[in-house]
Amino acid sequence: MKKITLLLILLASVTLAQTDYKIYDIIDAVSADRIKADVKTLTEFGTRNTFSDTISNTRGIGAARRWIKSEFDKISTNCNNCLNVFYQKDLVTKKMGSRVPHDAYVVNVVAIQKGTKYPNRYVIMSGDIDSRASNTMDYTTDAPGANDNASGMAGTIEAARVLSKYQFESSIIYVGLSGEEQGLFGGAGLAKFAKDKEWDIIGILNNDMIGNITGVDGVIDNRAFRIFSEPITTNEKDPKKLARQARARRFYGGEVDGISRQLARYIHKNVKTYMPEMNPMMIYRLDRFGRGGHHRPFNDLGFAGIRIMEAHENYTQQHQDIRTENGIKYGDTFEHVNFEYAKKLTAVNAINLASLAWAPDAPKEVAIGGIVQPSAKLKWSKVEGAKGYKIYWRDTTSPTWDYSRYVEGTEFTLEGIVIDNFFFGVATVGKNGYESVVTFPNKIWRK
């Protein structure tokens, strides 16, 4: 087993992040004009309420989802049929919630770009198709939903246009989800579909409102955005196993190191490397206070998932009938969307989808030892396609992985480091330099 002094560790950890000029090409390829055109089209369907008209070709959720599918189909045609485009649907009934006015199918539009090496491993970008008026049960009143959430849907379509020009080892899914405003029905349906199909999901990047820069708090900011992630993501139901997990966290840490939080840290690091002008804010919460987004149903089934959105919301433009009261214009209309900002957040998604799809899988198991010793011992499972591995560590109060050491092999001892003062993790590194998300230790190494 290799050993190294603390001084050499610290020197080795102060290294520049891996960069690839293809990532800059992806950023440059994202078009604000195309996003603008797509948002405009989506708002012109009048309302996209989940329970609105499905027959008309010009108004309602049916016309909107058929148009979205046609856009994915066009992209696929242009990339030699590189996308598998289909509808995924589930029936919801009045018995399923107070926001369901009548029985209807909740229909998602899915486009899968299959990976060349690991076709059953997926990273997902989602936007929401549906919109709502002040009363979510009102499915006839105009609800253009320009920012919430035509912006996220247009960004998802644009990411598909850009990334369809490339090939990836893992699969990428671009999806328009429905039923978000009625209880996250679309996300729940697709998450269950994924579970039933035994998809290996790296994570879902849920985009909900990525086009507003002028907040109700008076702040105007075209650089900051939020990454919401919950601390622990599990679908474990056995009380005894949950108790054992809680006991392990009590003694070894991990309260803020679940798989969704690691996905958030990955995005933060990638953005700071390739888009340093942006200000990603990691929010240690599932979603906004007391609210939810379409990543939640994936979290509920044990998949990693985060929400990407603007930093400063304007509540006068959310869930509002179009009107003017006391000199204030209410309504989520086209003129309020900043398309250059939506372009930036679309690029944030695109570069992380690409990086994850080009990277090897993360280690499934990472064991750590070093109790009452001046060292940290790590051992992990071998990963197919990995050239090497990166050991990461950080102060226990730091939100980001601040130090790293590249190694080859599947075990390593960091000598001269006090294990009690840091948290540790391991990521894989491919031959192309792309890294997986970090795996926090899930075993104790007793030798």
C-alpha positions in Angstrom: 0.0 0.0 0.0 1.3 3.4 -0.9 1.9 6.0 1.8 2.5 9.7 1.6 3.2 12.6 4.1 0.7 15.3 4.9 2.9 17.9 3.3 3.0 16.0 0.0 -0.8 15.5 0.2 -1.5 19.2 0.6 0.9 20.0 -2.3 -0.7 17.4 -4.5 -4.2 18.6 -3.6 -3.6 22.2 -4.9 -4.0 21.3 -8.6 -6.0 22.7 -11.4 -9.2 21.0 -12.3 -9.3 18.8 -15.4 -10.5 20.9 -18.4 -11.7 19.9 -21.8 -12.3 22.3 -24.7 -15.3 20.3 -25.8 -17.1 21.7 -22.7 -16.4 25.2 -23.9 -17.8 24.3 -27.3 -21.0 23.1 -25.6 -21.3 26.3 -23.7 -20.9 28.4 -26.9 -23.4 26.3 -28.8 -26.3 27.1 -26.5 -28.5 29.7 -28.2 -30.6 32.3 -26.4 -32.5 32.9 -29.6 -33.6 29.3 -29.9 -34.7 29.3 -26.3 -36.6 32.5 -26.8 -38.4 31.1 -29.8 -39.4 27.9 -27.9 -40.6 29.9 -24.9 -42.7 32.0 -27.2 -44.2 29.0 -28.8 -45.1 27.4 -25.5 -46.8 30.5 -24.2 -49.0 30.7 -27.3 -50.8 27.5 -26.4 -52.8 29.7 -24.0 -52.8 27.4 -21.1 -50.8 24.2 -20.5 -52.8 23.1 -17.4 -52.5 19.4 -17.1 -56.3 19.1 -17.4 -56.8 21.5 -20.2 -57.7 20.7 -23.8 -56.0 17.7 -25.4 -57.8 17.7 -28.8 -57.0 21.2 -30.2 -53.9 21.7 -32.2 -53.4 25.2 -31.0 -54.5 25.4 -27.4 -54.0 23.3 -24.3 -51.6 20.7 -22.9 -52.3 18.2 -25.7 -51.1 20.7 -28.4 -48.1 21.6 -26.3 -46.8 18.1 -25.7 -47.3 17.1 -29.4 -45.2 20.2 -30.3 -42.5 19.2 -27.8 -42.4 15.7 -29.2 -42.2 17.1 -32.8 -39.1 19.2 -31.7 -37.4 16.1 -30.2 -38.3 14.2 -33.4 -36.6 16.9 -35.5 -33.5 16.8 -33.4 -33.4 13.1 -33.8 -33.7 13.3 -37.5 -30.8 15.8 -37.6 -28.6 13.4 -35.6 -29.3 10.3 -37.7 -32.1 9.1 -35.3 -29.9 9.4 -32.2 -32.9 10.0 -29.9 -35.6 7.5 -29.0 -38.7 9.7 -28.5 -41.9 8.5 -26.9 -44.7 9.4 -24.6 -44.8 7.9 -21.1 -48.2 8.3 -19.4 -50.2 7.4 -16.3 -53.8 7.8 -15.4 -54.6 10.1 -12.5 -58.1 10.2 -10.9 -60.0 12.5 -8.7 -59.3 10.2 -5.8 -55.6 10.9 -6.1 -55.6 14.4 -4.8 -57.4 17.7 -4.1 -55.8 19.3 -7.2 -57.3 16.8 -9.7 -60.6 18.1 -11.1 -61.3 15.1 -13.4 -59.7 11.8 -14.4 -57.0 12.3 -17.1 -53.7 10.9 -18.4 -50.6 12.7 -17.2 -48.3 12.5 -20.3 -44.5 13.0 -20.3 -42.5 13.5 -23.4 -39.2 11.5 -23.2 -36.2 11.6 -25.5 -33.4 9.2 -24.8 -29.9 9.6 -26.3 -28.4 6.1 -25.8 -24.9 5.7 -24.5 -22.3 3.8 -26.6 -20.9 1.8 -23.7 -23.4 1.9 -20.8 -26.8 2.3 -22.4 -28.6 1.4 -19.1 -26.9 4.1 -17.2 -28.8 7.4 -17.4 -28.4 11.1 -16.5 -31.7 13.1 -16.9 -32.5 16.7 -17.6 -36.2 17.7 -17.0 -38.4 20.7 -17.5 -42.1 20.9 -16.8 -44.7 21.1 -19.6 -47.7 22.3 -17.5 -48.7 25.7 -16.3 -51.4 27.1 -14.0 -53.5 30.1 -13.2 -54.1 31.5 -9.7 -56.5 28.6 -9.1 -54.8 25.4 -10.1 -58.3 23.8 -10.6 -59.0 26.3 -13.3 -57.9 24.7 -16.6 -59.5 27.1 -19.0 -58.1 30.5 -18.1 -55.0 31.6 -19.9 -51.8 30.6 -18.1 -48.9 31.3 -20.4 -46.3 30.0 -17.9 -43.4 31.7 -19.6 -40.9 31.3 -16.8 -42.8 28.7 -14.8 -41.9 26.6 -16.6 -41.6 27.2 -20.4 -38.1 28.4 -19.6 -37.1 25.0 -18.1 -38.8 23.1 -20.9 -37.2 25.2 -23.6 -33.8 24.8 -21.9 -34.3 21.0 -22.0 -35.1 21.1 -25.7 -32.0 23.3 -26.4 -29.7 21.0 -24.4 -30.9 18.1 -26.6 -30.2 20.1 -29.7 -26.6 20.8 -28.5 -25.7 17.5 -27.0 -27.2 15.4 -29.9 -24.1 16.4 -31.8 -21.9 14.3 -29.5 -21.7 10.7 -28.5 -21.5 9.6 -24.8 -20.7 6.4 -23.0 -23.7 6.7 -20.8 -27.3 7.6 -21.8 -28.9 11.0 -21.5 -32.6 11.6 -21.1 -34.3 14.9 -22.0 -37.8 14.9 -20.7 -40.9 17.2 -20.4 -42.8 16.3 -17.3 -46.5 17.0 -16.7 -48.7 17.3 -13.7 -46.1 19.2 -11.6 -48.6 21.7 -10.4 -51.1 19.0 -9.4 -48.8 17.0 -7.2 -45.6 16.0 -9.1 -47.5 13.3 -10.9 -45.3 13.3 -14.0 -42.1 12.9 -12.1 -43.6 10.2 -9.9 -44.7 8.3 -13.1 -41.4 8.5 -14.8 -39.5 7.6 -11.6 -41.6 4.5 -11.2 -41.1 3.7 -14.9 -37.4 3.9 -14.4 -37.5 1.7 -11.3 -39.6 -0.9 -13.1 -37.2 -0.8 -16.1 -34.2 -1.1 -13.7 -32.5 1.9 -15.1 -29.2 2.8 -13.4 -29.8 6.5 -12.8 -26.8 8.8 -12.1 -29.1 11.6 -11.3 -31.8 14.0 -12.4 -31.3 17.7 -13.0 -34.7 19.2 -12.6 -35.1 22.7 -14.1 -38.0 24.8 -12.8 -37.9 28.5 -13.5 -34.5 29.4 -15.1 -35.4 32.7 -16.8 -36.0 35.4 -14.2 -33.3 37.8 -13.0 -35.4 40.4 -11.3 -36.5 39.4 -7.8 -39.5 40.5 -5.8 -36.8 41.6 -3.2 -35.6 44.2 -5.7 -32.4 42.3 -6.5 -31.4 42.0 -10.2 -28.8 39.2 -10.7 -28.0 37.4 -13.9 -25.2 35.2 -12.5 -26.5 33.6 -9.3 -28.6 30.4 -9.4 -29.6 27.9 -6.8 -29.0 24.1 -6.6 -31.4 22.5 -4.2 -30.5 19.1 -2.8 -31.6 17.1 0.2 -29.0 15.6 2.6 -30.1 12.0 2.6 -31.7 10.2 -0.3 -32.9 6.7 0.4 -35.8 4.4 -0.4 -35.1 2.2 2.6 -38.2 1.4 4.5 -37.0 -1.2 7.1 -36.9 0.6 10.5 -34.0 -1.5 11.7 -31.9 -0.7 8.7 -32.8 3.0 8.9 -31.8 2.9 12.6 -28.4 1.3 11.8 -27.8 4.0 9.1 -28.7 6.8 11.5 -26.3 5.3 14.1 -23.5 5.1 11.6 -24.0 8.7 10.6 -23.9 9.7 14.3 -20.4 8.3 14.7 -18.9 8.6 11.3 -20.7 11.5 9.6 -22.6 11.7 6.4 -25.6 13.9 7.5 -25.0 16.2 4.5 -23.4 13.7 2.2 -26.2 11.8 0.5 -26.1 11.1 -3.2 -28.2 14.1 -4.1 -25.8 16.4 -2.2 -22.9 14.8 -4.0 -24.6 15.6 -7.3 -25.0 19.2 -6.2 -21.3 19.4 -5.3 -20.4 18.0 -8.7 -22.4 20.6 -10.5 -21.0 23.4 -8.3 -17.4 22.3 -9.0 -18.0 21.9 -12.8 -19.6 25.4 -13.0 -16.8 27.0 -11.1 -14.3 25.3 -13.4 -15.9 26.1 -16.8 -18.2 29.0 -16.1 -16.4 31.0 -13.4 -18.6 34.1 -14.1 -21.6 32.2 -12.6 -22.4 32.0 -8.9 -23.9 28.6 -8.1 -25.6 28.6 -4.6 -25.9 25.2 -3.0 -29.1 25.3 -0.9 -29.2 22.6 1.8 -32.8 21.8 1.4 -34.9 19.5 -0.8 -36.6 22.6 -2.4 -37.9 26.0 -1.5 -39.4 26.3 2.0 -42.4 24.0 2.3 -42.6 23.5 -1.5 -41.6 20.7 -3.9 -40.3 20.0 -7.4 -40.1 17.2 -9.9 -36.8 15.8 -8.6 -38.6 14.8 -5.4 -40.3 11.7 -6.7 -36.9 10.4 -7.9 -35.5 11.1 -4.4 -38.4 9.2 -2.9 -37.4 6.1 -4.9 -33.7 6.4 -3.9 -32.4 8.2 -7.0 -30.1 11.2 -6.8 -31.9 14.4 -7.9 -31.4 18.2 -7.6 -33.3 21.3 -8.7 -31.7 24.1 -10.7 -33.4 27.4 -10.7 -33.0 31.2 -10.5 -31.8 32.8 -7.3 -34.3 35.6 -7.0 -37.9 34.8 -7.6 -40.7 37.2 -8.4 -43.9 35.9 -6.8 -46.2 38.4 -8.7 -45.4 36.3 -11.8 -46.0 32.9 -10.4 -49.3 31.1 -10.2 -51.2 34.3 -11.0 -54.0 35.2 -13.3 -52.9 37.9 -15.8 -54.2 41.3 -14.4 -53.1 44.6 -13.0 -53.8 45.5 -9.4 -52.6 48.7 -7.6 -50.2 49.4 -10.4 -48.7 45.9 -10.2 -48.8 43.7 -13.3 -49.4 40.1 -12.3 -48.9 37.0 -14.5 -46.1 34.8 -15.9 -45.8 36.4 -19.3 -43.2 36.3 -22.1 -41.7 39.8 -21.5 -40.5 38.9 -18.0 -38.1 36.1 -19.2 -34.4 37.0 -19.6 -33.2 34.7 -22.3 -29.5 35.3 -21.9 -29.8 34.1 -18.3 -31.9 31.1 -19.4 -29.1 30.3 -21.9 -26.5 30.3 -19.1 -28.5 27.9 -16.9 -29.1 25.7 -19.9 -25.4 25.6 -20.5 -25.0 24.7 -16.8 -27.1 21.7 -17.4 -25.5 20.8 -20.7 -21.9 20.7 -19.4 -22.9 18.6 -16.4 -24.9 16.2 -18.5 -22.0 15.8 -20.8 -19.4 15.4 -18.1 -21.4 12.8 -16.2 -22.2 10.9 -19.4 -18.5 10.9 -20.4 -17.3 9.8 -17.0 -17.1 6.3 -15.5 -19.5 5.1 -12.9 -18.9 6.2 -9.3 -17.5 3.5 -6.9 -20.3 1.5 -5.4 -18.5 0.8 -2.1 -16.0 3.0 -0.3 -14.6 1.8 3.0 -12.6 4.1 5.4 -10.5 3.3 8.5 -8.0 5.1 10.7 -9.5 5.4 14.2 -6.9 6.6 16.7 -4.2 6.7 14.0 -2.5 9.7 12.3 -3.8 8.5 8.9 -6.9 7.9 6.8 -7.2 4.6 5.1 -9.5 4.2 2.1 -10.5 1.2 0.0 -13.0 1.1 -2.7 -14.6 -1.2 -5.3 -13.0 -1.3 -8.8 -14.9 0.4 -11.5 -14.9 -0.6 -15.1 -13.5 2.0 -17.4 -11.7 3.9 -14.7 -8.1 4.9 -15.4 -7.7 6.0 -11.8 -9.4 7.5 -8.8 -9.5 10.7 -6.9 -9.6 10.8 -3.2 -11.3 14.0 -2.0 -11.5 15.5 1.4 -12.7 18.6 3.1 -13.1 20.3 6.5 -16.2 19.0 8.2 -17.8 22.4 7.9 -16.9 23.0 4.3 -19.7 22.7 1.7 -17.3 21.7 -1.1 -14.6 19.1 -1.6 -11.5 21.3 -1.3 -8.6 18.9 -1.4 -7.8 15.9 -3.7 -5.3 13.3 -4.5 -5.2 11.2 -7.7 -4.2 7.6 -7.3 -4.3 4.3 -9.2 -5.4 1.1 -7.6 -8.2 0.5 -5.2 -6.8 1.4 -1.8 -4.6 4.2 -0.4 -3.5 5.6 3.0 -3.2 9.3 3.6 -0.5 9.5 6.2 -0.1 12.4 8.6 -3.7 13.5 8.4 -6.1 13.4 11.3 -9.1 11.6 10.1 -11.3 13.2 12.8 -10.9 16.7 11.3 -12.1 15.9 7.7 -14.7 14.2 5.6 -13.5 11.9 2.7 -14.8 10.5 -0.5 -13.7 8.8 -3.7 -14.5 9.5 -7.4 -13.5 7.6 -10.5 -11.5 9.2 -13.3 -11.8 8.1 -16.9 -9.0 8.0 -19.5 -10.6 11.1 -20.9 -10.2 12.9 -17.6 -13.9 13.1 -16.7 -14.8 12.3 -13.2 -17.8 10.7 -11.5 -19.6 12.1 -8.6 -18.0 11.5 -5.3 -19.0 8.4 -3.2 -19.0 9.1 0.5 -17.7 6.1 2.6 -20.4 3.6 3.2 -18.3 1.0 5.1 -15.8 1.0 7.9 -12.5 -0.6 6.9 -11.3 -2.9 9.7 -8.1 -4.7 8.9 
